[in-house]
Amino acid sequence: MKGDHLVVNKSLFRSNLTTLLLVLSNFLFIFNYKIFVGLVIFLTIMIQREIIQLKKSQGYLLKLIPVSFYSFNLLSIFLANPRTSSIFWDMQDFLHFINCNSNPDTTYIYKFISDERACVMSIGYGPISNLVSASFDIWQMTLIIFALFALISIYILFNVKENIHLFTVFLISPSFNFLVNSLNADIFVFLFFIYLFNKKGENLSLLDLICLSFLIQLKVYPIGILLGYLFYYLKNEDMENAGKIKIIFFTSVNFISLFYFFIFQESTVPGPLSYTRTFGVYHDYLLVTNIIGYKEVVLIISFLSIVGLILYLFKPSSLKQFSLLNLEGDLLIKKYFIFFPTAFMINIFQNFGYKFIFNFFLIYIIYISSTKINKSFLTILILSQTTYYLIGYGYENNYLNNLFLISSKLLFYMFFIISIYYYFLSLKKNK
């Protein structure tokens, strides 16, 4: 009886401690963002390892973390006195450009920073951005778009039944935070990708292809998922010829349009470069060659090699875990095969940090097929990409910031290699 009593007390203590930590997670970001991220990582790993079993009320507390997080962040900007930083700047920029297509003399003062902008020739979007014109109140339309995006995100979060902790981590991740603050038009692509990911089967309707083509001509990189569908259709002998012809036609038309826009009209896409707000393989190559230099990179690689050797010699099981990856579920294997080209295109180029969200679809599939240590790795990966929120706007060269930056890059390249491995695995399983 005494032993049972101790077990009950231990279980009650653990449950009460979990509730306390969840409550703290709903407020801690107000005082220290780094400790907040650390606490979320700790809670998530405890849930992954089944050390913590969430009750229904605790599940709601977990889901409330993103709501609390963004409510505080946005209110601190909207209610600031004096107001020193803008919000939703990319959406204001995009809507201003659409207004300019209607009236080239339109000027616009960005909210909260009193920065007046005149019309420009390009904002780095695709060809259709030059064709869409309208006249409306830019700020009101921005708020409407944000409200719709927020409501959809909250609806998805509170209707999730499994892996609640993973979706919570997704929503408070630096890349998603960056997307919310900028409200880049990538939100339209992201929401459409969510629709495609949850769509049963792999057949694209005519309306799907039209919507996807619009997004390709707006943001260019969604051509990756069209290629994913094209490869799948051509590889799968069970697909009807009419479906194959349809997707070949839409792929060809989109490629021709983009080729004409970028080659003959000499248009370009943005190529951002920074320590903390951008990522990508080509981006890091430019960062090394133009700013950092090879000497520092050699030192970093040497250090990481030593760490890897130590792990191999003294903890080989931790490395073997990463070689035991497997894909489960025919539908998810097909989804991975289809969604991979977009993520690969984004990861290989140079992009602002909010585009890392397009890796979420791959991460979700890998996550539910992974061991506990891999799940922990993916959790830390999600919360470490785009170090702007951990380091700040101006990069200060110190040991802590260097540690954050190097860790972020290491995790990114580990994931980049793992994602390619999974693609070949999905390729093999789709035979």
ABEGO torsion letter per residue (X at the ends): XAAAAAAAAAAAAAAAAAAAAAAAAAAAAAABAAAAAAAAAAAAAAAAAGABBBBAAAAAAAAAAAAAAAAAAAAAAAABOBBABBBGAAAAAAAAAAAAAABAABBBBBBGAGBBBBBBABAGBBAAAAABBBBBBAAAAAAAAAAAAAAAAAAAAAABABGAAAAAAAAABAAAAAAAAAGBAAAAAAAAAAAAAABBEABBBAAAAAAAAAAAAAAGAAAAAAAAAAAAAAABAABBAAAAAAAAAAAAAAAAAAAAAAAAAGBBBBBBBBAAABBEAAAAAAAAAAAAEAAAAAAAAAAAAAAAAAAAAABAAAAAAAAABBBBEAAAAAAAAAAAAAAAAAAABBBBAAAAAAAAAAAAAAAAABBAAAAAAAAAAAAABGAAAAAEABBBBBAAAAAAAAAAAAAAAAAAAAAAAAAAAAAAAAX
